[in-house]
Amino acid sequence: MKVKVNKDACIGCGACAAICDKIFRINDEGLSEVIKPEVPKEDEETAKEAIESCPTGAIIEE
């Protein structure tokens, strides 16, 4: 699975990075960014949890 963040929708709440810090982090602008766009199989479940936790739906699974 692949993920990306819609920067226009992100409010920087940090839920994704708190849940799945192997894939997401909060950048210097205070917004979420993807560290690994290609999510390793062992991190897929946690990444999906982060996607579902995003209050604005800014994380997109491709």
C-alpha atoms as one frame of an Amber mdcrd trajectory, in Angstrom:
protein
   0.000   0.000   0.000   1.042   3.592  -0.602   0.004   6.692   1.310   0.204
  10.431   0.830  -0.974  13.516   2.704  -3.143  16.211   1.160  -1.345  19.283
   2.526  -4.383  21.482   1.823  -6.550  19.348   4.112  -4.005  18.681   6.882
  -4.449  20.697  10.075  -1.382  19.251  11.810  -3.207  17.592  14.691  -0.456
  14.956  14.898  -2.672  11.904  15.343  -1.087  10.092  12.399   2.463  10.593
  13.693   1.426   9.588  17.206  -0.160   6.375  15.944   2.293   5.452  13.189
   5.609   7.262  13.557   7.366   4.854  11.190   5.319   6.275   8.290   4.255
   9.809   9.324   5.883  12.783  11.035   5.047  16.412  11.677   7.307  18.658
   9.599   8.766  22.097  10.397   5.588  23.739   9.045   3.515  21.837  11.622
   1.872  19.599   9.025   1.973  15.863   8.518   4.260  14.351   5.940   4.947
  10.830   4.823   8.343   9.378   5.698   7.814   6.138   3.743   5.252   6.449
   0.904   5.475   2.685   0.295   4.200   1.237   3.572   5.935  -2.022   4.570
   3.561  -4.946   5.033   4.237  -5.114   8.781   3.173  -1.462   9.215  -0.017
  -1.539   7.114  -2.407  -2.104  10.012  -0.990   0.801  12.013  -0.948   3.037
   8.922  -4.631   2.269   8.305  -5.357   3.161  11.922  -3.638   6.514  11.360
  -5.664   7.101   8.181  -8.917   6.421  10.030  -7.863   8.723  12.889  -7.245
  11.761  10.672  -9.989  14.270  11.564  -9.896  15.928   8.131  -9.359  12.863
   5.948  -6.086  14.330   4.701  -4.304  10.983   4.413  -4.936   9.158   1.157
  -4.307   5.466   0.586  -3.307   4.706  -2.977
